[in-house]
Amino acid sequence: MNIKIEATMRELGKKSDLNKFRREGFIPAVIYGEGQIGTNILLKNIDFQKQYKKSIGAVAIFELNLAGKKINVFIKDKQVHPVSREFVHVDFVELHPGKPITLNVPIHFIGVAKGTKEGGLLELLHHSMEISCLPKDIPEEIEIDVSNLGIGESIHFKDIHLTEHITSSMSDVTTLAAVRAPKKEEVVVVEKGAEETKAVFKKEPDSEKAAE
């Protein structure tokens, strides 16, 4: 997914300047490049929030228009306000054709595990995967079919097949999905002949007799 965003340069200043930019409706951000000092920029908060929502659940490449120059980047890190959930800072990494990059790609599980039809519970243990590849080979998602999973069976990283242009540092034994057996119901046995506890209530005297 490619998303176009307008950006403007900003000078490196005091920390208080960042809060001033935020009050004025901007998000401070930095573009990092290989072997280069970060480039400080500003994004319009409303525009960026609107465009970012389109990228949720997918790999997004942002095309920043900075002083007439087109720069392709992806989000490496972001800071979000704990209450408003709006961005307060974004770190971008510039993409260079012909140079591999490392990023997280969402995992999309498809199918209905056969074990769930027998009462089992499907557990999805990973929802993204870190991969390395060239910018042109970045997949929007990694698709994994769970249809053949029975109760007690799992899918590990070694069981999936990535294209020859994509690598991952994930361990072969990492479990991505599994179908667990249903929990057994606990049966409570009540012994016969158990004595019953009876509550004894003391009757209060009538108010008229108590007054005598």
C-alpha atoms as a printed R data frame, in Angstrom:
    type eleno elety resid chain resno       x       y      z
1   ATOM     1    CA   MET     A     1   0.000   0.000  0.000
2   ATOM     2    CA   ASN     A     2   1.450   3.373 -1.042
3   ATOM     3    CA   ILE     A     3   0.313   6.518  0.768
4   ATOM     4    CA   LYS     A     4   1.254  10.057 -0.218
5   ATOM     5    CA   ILE     A     5   1.921  12.578  2.563
6   ATOM     6    CA   GLU     A     6   2.996  16.230  2.533
7   ATOM     7    CA   ALA     A     7   5.887  17.105  4.852
8   ATOM     8    CA   THR     A     8   7.842  20.235  5.722
9   ATOM     9    CA   MET     A     9  11.344  20.726  7.078
10  ATOM    10    CA   ARG     A    10  11.863  21.766 10.690
11  ATOM    11    CA   GLU     A    11  14.934  23.019 12.434
12  ATOM    12    CA   LEU     A    12  16.318  21.182 15.409
13  ATOM    13    CA   GLY     A    13  15.389  23.269 18.440
14  ATOM    14    CA   LYS     A    14  14.439  22.984 22.081
15  ATOM    15    CA   LYS     A    15  12.139  20.316 23.484
16  ATOM    16    CA   SER     A    16   9.535  23.002 24.184
17  ATOM    17    CA   ASP     A    17   9.387  23.713 20.447
18  ATOM    18    CA   LEU     A    18   7.998  20.216 19.870
19  ATOM    19    CA   ASN     A    19   5.018  20.883 22.147
20  ATOM    20    CA   LYS     A    20   4.461  24.190 20.346
21  ATOM    21    CA   PHE     A    21   4.304  22.368 16.984
22  ATOM    22    CA   ARG     A    22   1.836  19.861 18.419
23  ATOM    23    CA   ARG     A    23  -0.431  22.624 19.703
24  ATOM    24    CA   GLU     A    24  -0.374  24.126 16.220
25  ATOM    25    CA   GLY     A    25  -1.597  20.844 14.711
26  ATOM    26    CA   PHE     A    26   1.671  19.228 13.567
27  ATOM    27    CA   ILE     A    27   3.419  15.941 14.340
28  ATOM    28    CA   PRO     A    28   7.220  16.127 14.745
29  ATOM    29    CA   ALA     A    29   8.957  13.332 12.845
30  ATOM    30    CA   VAL     A    30  12.410  12.199 11.739
31  ATOM    31    CA   ILE     A    31  13.548  10.458  8.543
32  ATOM    32    CA   TYR     A    32  16.490   8.137  9.060
33  ATOM    33    CA   GLY     A    33  18.664   6.972  6.190
34  ATOM    34    CA   GLU     A    34  21.566   4.564  5.988
35  ATOM    35    CA   GLY     A    35  24.690   6.307  7.306
36  ATOM    36    CA   GLN     A    36  22.935   9.667  7.420
37  ATOM    37    CA   ILE     A    37  21.926  12.029 10.187
38  ATOM    38    CA   GLY     A    38  18.152  12.078 10.678
39  ATOM    39    CA   THR     A    39  16.154  14.705  8.784
40  ATOM    40    CA   ASN     A    40  13.710  16.570 11.044
41  ATOM    41    CA   ILE     A    41  10.277  17.173  9.515
42  ATOM    42    CA   LEU     A    42   6.703  18.111 10.394
43  ATOM    43    CA   LEU     A    43   3.475  16.386  9.327
44  ATOM    44    CA   LYS     A    44  -0.014  17.843  9.442
45  ATOM    45    CA   ASN     A    45  -1.720  15.949 12.242
46  ATOM    46    CA   ILE     A    46  -5.208  15.716 10.702
47  ATOM    47    CA   ASP     A    47  -3.946  14.668  7.262
48  ATOM    48    CA   PHE     A    48  -1.516  12.068  8.606
49  ATOM    49    CA   GLN     A    49  -4.022  10.518 11.023
50  ATOM    50    CA   LYS     A    50  -6.533  10.182  8.196
51  ATOM    51    CA   GLN     A    51  -4.064   8.522  5.843
52  ATOM    52    CA   TYR     A    52  -2.556   6.298  8.528
53  ATOM    53    CA   LYS     A    53  -5.945   4.705  9.290
54  ATOM    54    CA   LYS     A    54  -5.916   3.311  5.741
55  ATOM    55    CA   SER     A    55  -2.723   1.401  6.502
56  ATOM    56    CA   ILE     A    56  -3.862  -0.376  9.668
57  ATOM    57    CA   GLY     A    57  -3.385  -4.117  9.289
58  ATOM    58    CA   ALA     A    58  -1.185  -3.803  6.204
59  ATOM    59    CA   VAL     A    59   2.348  -2.856  5.233
60  ATOM    60    CA   ALA     A    60   2.355   0.762  4.132
61  ATOM    61    CA   ILE     A    61   5.002   2.638  2.182
62  ATOM    62    CA   PHE     A    62   4.691   6.391  2.655
63  ATOM    63    CA   GLU     A    63   5.732   8.721 -0.136
64  ATOM    64    CA   LEU     A    64   6.728  11.956  1.562
65  ATOM    65    CA   ASN     A    65   6.715  15.118 -0.529
66  ATOM    66    CA   LEU     A    66   9.469  17.153  1.145
67  ATOM    67    CA   ALA     A    67  10.457  20.445 -0.525
68  ATOM    68    CA   GLY     A    68   9.539  19.030 -3.918
69  ATOM    69    CA   LYS     A    69  11.489  15.799 -3.372
70  ATOM    70    CA   LYS     A    70   9.742  12.424 -3.214
71  ATOM    71    CA   ILE     A    71  11.059  10.181 -0.424
72  ATOM    72    CA   ASN     A    72   9.769   6.633  0.100
73  ATOM    73    CA   VAL     A    73   9.753   5.606  3.759
74  ATOM    74    CA   PHE     A    74   8.117   3.214  6.208
75  ATOM    75    CA   ILE     A    75   7.321   3.708  9.884
76  ATOM    76    CA   LYS     A    76  10.000   2.258 12.133
77  ATOM    77    CA   ASP     A    77   8.648   3.560 15.430
78  ATOM    78    CA   LYS     A    78   5.917   5.854 16.735
79  ATOM    79    CA   GLN     A    79   4.868   7.492 19.978
80  ATOM    80    CA   VAL     A    80   1.166   7.782 20.787
81  ATOM    81    CA   HIS     A    81  -0.525   9.912 23.444
82  ATOM    82    CA   PRO     A    82  -1.892   7.561 26.166
83  ATOM    83    CA   VAL     A    83  -5.275   9.350 26.358
84  ATOM    84    CA   SER     A    84  -6.060  10.914 22.962
85  ATOM    85    CA   ARG     A    85  -4.264   8.082 21.064
86  ATOM    86    CA   GLU     A    86  -2.943  10.670 18.605
87  ATOM    87    CA   PHE     A    87   0.613  10.533 17.297
88  ATOM    88    CA   VAL     A    88   3.113  12.722 19.124
89  ATOM    89    CA   HIS     A    89   6.225  11.581 17.204
90  ATOM    90    CA   VAL     A    90   7.070   9.323 14.249
91  ATOM    91    CA   ASP     A    91  10.368   7.748 13.143
92  ATOM    92    CA   PHE     A    92  10.632   6.918  9.433
93  ATOM    93    CA   VAL     A    93  13.290   4.885  7.620
94  ATOM    94    CA   GLU     A    94  14.066   5.770  4.017
95  ATOM    95    CA   LEU     A    95  13.858   3.022  1.415
96  ATOM    96    CA   HIS     A    96  16.734   2.640 -1.041
97  ATOM    97    CA   PRO     A    97  16.206   0.550 -4.202
98  ATOM    98    CA   GLY     A    98  18.555  -2.426 -4.257
99  ATOM    99    CA   LYS     A    99  19.210  -2.346 -0.501
100 ATOM   100    CA   PRO     A   100  17.409  -4.838  1.760
101 ATOM   101    CA   ILE     A   101  15.397  -3.627  4.737
102 ATOM   102    CA   THR     A   102  14.021  -5.303  7.854
103 ATOM   103    CA   LEU     A   103  10.418  -4.683  8.909
104 ATOM   104    CA   ASN     A   104   7.369  -6.340 10.460
105 ATOM   105    CA   VAL     A   105   4.694  -7.738  8.158
106 ATOM   106    CA   PRO     A   106   1.218  -8.796  9.366
107 ATOM   107    CA   ILE     A   107   0.263 -12.486  9.336
108 ATOM   108    CA   HIS     A   108  -3.122 -13.329  7.806
109 ATOM   109    CA   PHE     A   109  -4.558 -16.668  8.907
110 ATOM   110    CA   ILE     A   110  -7.076 -18.220  6.530
111 ATOM   111    CA   GLY     A   111  -9.398 -21.215  6.721
112 ATOM   112    CA   VAL     A   112 -11.247 -22.901  9.579
113 ATOM   113    CA   ALA     A   113  -9.158 -25.338 11.609
114 ATOM   114    CA   LYS     A   114 -10.775 -28.783 11.551
115 ATOM   115    CA   GLY     A   115  -9.963 -29.201 15.236
116 ATOM   116    CA   THR     A   116 -12.333 -26.375 16.151
117 ATOM   117    CA   LYS     A   117 -15.205 -28.388 14.687
118 ATOM   118    CA   GLU     A   118 -14.427 -31.041 17.308
119 ATOM   119    CA   GLY     A   119 -14.510 -28.559 20.169
120 ATOM   120    CA   GLY     A   120 -10.876 -27.454 20.096
121 ATOM   121    CA   LEU     A   121  -9.725 -23.868 20.549
122 ATOM   122    CA   LEU     A   122  -7.608 -22.157 17.866
123 ATOM   123    CA   GLU     A   123  -4.840 -20.000 19.336
124 ATOM   124    CA   LEU     A   124  -3.056 -17.462 17.119
125 ATOM   125    CA   LEU     A   125   0.254 -16.832 18.848
126 ATOM   126    CA   HIS     A   126   1.835 -14.366 16.413
127 ATOM   127    CA   HIS     A   127   0.114 -11.660 14.387
128 ATOM   128    CA   SER     A   128   3.189 -10.284 12.612
129 ATOM   129    CA   MET     A   129   6.579 -11.476 11.418
130 ATOM   130    CA   GLU     A   130   9.885  -9.685 11.053
131 ATOM   131    CA   ILE     A   131  11.323 -10.175  7.565
132 ATOM   132    CA   SER     A   132  14.188  -8.847  5.454
133 ATOM   133    CA   CYS     A   133  13.968  -8.199  1.719
134 ATOM   134    CA   LEU     A   134  14.390  -5.588 -0.994
135 ATOM   135    CA   PRO     A   135  11.786  -2.782 -1.066
136 ATOM   136    CA   LYS     A   136  10.306  -4.140 -4.296
137 ATOM   137    CA   ASP     A   137   9.709  -7.553 -2.671
138 ATOM   138    CA   ILE     A   138   7.871  -6.350  0.461
139 ATOM   139    CA   PRO     A   139   4.642  -8.396  0.787
140 ATOM   140    CA   GLU     A   140   1.496  -6.778  2.167
141 ATOM   141    CA   GLU     A   141   1.029  -9.810  4.442
142 ATOM   142    CA   ILE     A   142   2.139 -13.383  5.129
143 ATOM   143    CA   GLU     A   143  -0.725 -15.818  4.501
144 ATOM   144    CA   ILE     A   144  -1.013 -19.011  6.576
145 ATOM   145    CA   ASP     A   145  -3.718 -21.658  6.074
146 ATOM   146    CA   VAL     A   146  -4.891 -23.323  9.323
147 ATOM   147    CA   SER     A   147  -7.545 -25.561  7.734
148 ATOM   148    CA   ASN     A   148  -5.716 -28.842  8.367
149 ATOM   149    CA   LEU     A   149  -4.958 -28.212 12.035
150 ATOM   150    CA   GLY     A   150  -6.466 -30.876 14.288
151 ATOM   151    CA   ILE     A   151  -6.661 -30.909 18.086
152 ATOM   152    CA   GLY     A   152  -3.178 -30.932 19.555
153 ATOM   153    CA   GLU     A   153  -1.537 -29.855 16.302
154 ATOM   154    CA   SER     A   154   0.500 -26.697 15.629
155 ATOM   155    CA   ILE     A   155   2.018 -24.669 12.807
156 ATOM   156    CA   HIS     A   156   5.630 -23.625 13.322
157 ATOM   157    CA   PHE     A   157   7.752 -21.190 11.370
158 ATOM   158    CA   LYS     A   158   9.548 -24.101  9.667
159 ATOM   159    CA   ASP     A   159   6.177 -25.230  8.245
160 ATOM   160    CA   ILE     A   160   5.572 -22.102  6.170
161 ATOM   161    CA   HIS     A   161   7.180 -21.225  2.860
162 ATOM   162    CA   LEU     A   162   8.502 -17.730  2.165
163 ATOM   163    CA   THR     A   163   9.567 -16.694 -1.319
164 ATOM   164    CA   GLU     A   164  13.262 -16.953 -2.157
165 ATOM   165    CA   HIS     A   165  13.584 -13.172 -1.951
166 ATOM   166    CA   ILE     A   166  12.416 -12.997  1.678
167 ATOM   167    CA   THR     A   167  14.279 -14.097  4.809
168 ATOM   168    CA   SER     A   168  13.414 -14.027  8.509
169 ATOM   169    CA   SER     A   169  15.370 -14.387 11.741
170 ATOM   170    CA   MET     A   170  12.444 -16.187 13.406
171 ATOM   171    CA   SER     A   171  13.358 -19.553 14.944
172 ATOM   172    CA   ASP     A   172  12.174 -22.687 13.126
173 ATOM   173    CA   VAL     A   173  10.467 -23.968 16.280
174 ATOM   174    CA   THR     A   174   8.454 -20.793 16.886
175 ATOM   175    CA   THR     A   175   4.776 -21.739 17.145
176 ATOM   176    CA   LEU     A   176   2.536 -19.491 15.058
177 ATOM   177    CA   ALA     A   177  -0.830 -21.188 15.611
178 ATOM   178    CA   ALA     A   178  -2.158 -24.193 17.530
179 ATOM   179    CA   VAL     A   179  -5.420 -25.971 18.318
180 ATOM   180    CA   ARG     A   180  -5.777 -26.761 21.982
181 ATOM   181    CA   ALA     A   181  -7.983 -29.495 23.424
182 ATOM   182    CA   PRO     A   182 -11.189 -28.286 25.089
183 ATOM   183    CA   LYS     A   183 -11.026 -27.863 28.848
184 ATOM   184    CA   LYS     A   184 -12.668 -30.627 30.848
185 ATOM   185    CA   GLU     A   185 -15.562 -29.598 33.043
186 ATOM   186    CA   GLU     A   186 -14.923 -29.921 36.747
187 ATOM   187    CA   VAL     A   187 -17.357 -32.284 38.470
188 ATOM   188    CA   VAL     A   188 -18.152 -31.552 42.111
189 ATOM   189    CA   VAL     A   189 -19.104 -34.667 44.135
190 ATOM   190    CA   VAL     A   190 -21.312 -34.111 47.169
191 ATOM   191    CA   GLU     A   191 -21.028 -36.811 49.821
192 ATOM   192    CA   LYS     A   192 -24.264 -38.331 51.048
193 ATOM   193    CA   GLY     A   193 -25.174 -37.942 54.665
194 ATOM   194    CA   ALA     A   194 -23.475 -34.603 55.057
195 ATOM   195    CA   GLU     A   195 -25.033 -32.683 57.892
196 ATOM   196    CA   GLU     A   196 -26.980 -29.604 56.953
197 ATOM   197    CA   THR     A   197 -26.257 -26.404 58.779
198 ATOM   198    CA   LYS     A   198 -29.391 -24.761 60.025
199 ATOM   199    CA   ALA     A   199 -29.618 -21.085 60.827
200 ATOM   200    CA   VAL     A   200 -31.327 -20.288 64.133
201 ATOM   201    CA   PHE     A   201 -32.990 -16.922 64.315
202 ATOM   202    CA   LYS     A   202 -33.946 -15.343 67.664
203 ATOM   203    CA   LYS     A   203 -37.381 -13.784 67.617
204 ATOM   204    CA   GLU     A   204 -37.367 -10.205 68.800
205 ATOM   205    CA   PRO     A   205 -40.060  -9.228 71.375
206 ATOM   206    CA   ASP     A   206 -42.998  -7.192 70.164
207 ATOM   207    CA   SER     A   207 -42.457  -3.506 70.542
208 ATOM   208    CA   GLU     A   208 -45.578  -3.126 72.725
209 ATOM   209    CA   LYS     A   209 -44.437  -5.891 75.161
210 ATOM   210    CA   ALA     A   210 -40.946  -4.532 75.230
211 ATOM   211    CA   ALA     A   211 -42.301  -1.168 76.329
212 ATOM   212    CA   GLU     A   212 -44.145  -2.708 79.316
